[in-house]
């Protein structure tokens, strides 16, 4: 079995403030360590289920957060950014049996996390086919385009609830709940135990986690700065709806992801 793991930090147990997510800050190291521990727990669950190859994508900010010395021997770690449309799932392809998302978070325009956002902090929301889209949704479609089902996700409670609506077969683990500017988290060691268990359960149901790809992607992005909407409107196929909003329609996952890469 070959497993792909994408790891973000805003949905890691205990993470509450932006300062805790930034490499070099004084309060960053303990949460980067927890990010590593939760990644290792996911690897351990995959190994129990027979994974011989594990590819880990460090998918937060600098993409230099996970301690490579803690990963099992069968795992490879991708650090830094490829600057390709696959972004947070760069390295994923048709050879993988399943994907796992660790430390994911609620979408921009929702209140499930103090750190809710989609791809960056420059937008109020991104809608895909009429619904506010999280990074989980974007990356699930990218995985599905390679024929790879996402079988497990951990993160905040709202993200997990939305993930279940999007993919009823997926195994989820809410490590915390967002309440205004606060979070309420479970014990970090317990989170790791439950991630391992959840990955095992998810990998037992790979077939039930497959999702359908829409015939088209109708995308709307509302920016915080009106100048960004003006800038995006010059990309081929993108039109400006109002002072802060653009839209485009894509006929494939790759077209959807490529346009997003250039305008968001």
Rosetta blueprint (number, residue, H / E / L):
1 X L
2 X E
3 X E
4 X E
5 X E
6 X E
7 X E
8 X L
9 X L
10 X L
11 X L
12 X L
13 X L
14 X L
15 X L
16 X L
17 X L
18 X H
19 X H
20 X H
21 X H
22 X L
23 X L
24 X L
25 X L
26 X L
27 X L
28 X L
29 X H
30 X H
31 X H
32 X H
33 X H
34 X H
35 X H
36 X H
37 X H
38 X H
39 X H
40 X H
41 X H
42 X H
43 X H
44 X H
45 X H
46 X H
47 X H
48 X H
49 X L
50 X L
51 X L
52 X L
53 X E
54 X E
55 X E
56 X E
57 X E
58 X E
59 X L
60 X L
61 X L
62 X L
63 X L
64 X L
65 X L
66 X L
67 X L
68 X H
69 X H
70 X H
71 X L
72 X L
73 X L
74 X L
75 X E
76 X E
77 X E
78 X E
79 X L
80 X L
81 X L
82 X L
83 X L
84 X L
85 X L
86 X L
87 X H
88 X H
89 X H
90 X L
91 X L
92 X L
93 X L
94 X L
95 X L
96 X L
97 X L
98 X E
99 X E
100 X E
101 X E
102 X E
103 X E
104 X E
105 X L
106 X L
107 X L
108 X L
109 X L
110 X L
111 X L
112 X L
113 X L
114 X L
115 X L
116 X L
117 X L
118 X L
119 X L
120 X L
121 X L
122 X L
123 X E
124 X E
125 X E
126 X E
127 X E
128 X E
129 X L
130 X L
131 X E
132 X E
133 X L
134 X L
135 X H
136 X H
137 X H
138 X H
139 X H
140 X H
141 X H
142 X H
143 X H
144 X H
145 X H
146 X L
147 X L
148 X L
149 X E
150 X E
151 X E
152 X E
153 X E
154 X E
155 X E
156 X E
157 X H
158 X H
159 X H
160 X H
161 X H
162 X H
163 X H
164 X H
165 X H
166 X H
167 X L
168 X L
169 X L
170 X L
171 X E
172 X E
173 X E
174 X E
175 X E
176 X E
177 X E
178 X E
179 X E
180 X L
181 X L
182 X E
183 X E
184 X E
185 X E
186 X L
187 X L
188 X H
189 X H
190 X H
191 X H
192 X H
193 X H
194 X H
195 X H
196 X H
197 X H
198 X H
199 X H
200 X H
201 X H
202 X H
203 X H
204 X L
205 X L
206 X L
207 X H
208 X H
209 X H
210 X L
211 X L
212 X L
213 X L
214 X L
215 X L
216 X L
217 X E
218 X E
219 X E
220 X E
221 X E
222 X E
223 X E
224 X L
225 X L
226 X H
227 X H
228 X H
229 X H
230 X H
231 X H
232 X H
233 X L
234 X L
235 X L
236 X L
237 X L
238 X L
239 X E
240 X E
241 X E
242 X E
243 X L
244 X L
245 X E
246 X E
247 X E
248 X E
249 X E
250 X E
251 X L
252 X L
253 X H
254 X H
255 X H
256 X H
257 X H
258 X H
259 X H
260 X H
261 X H
262 X H
263 X H
264 X L
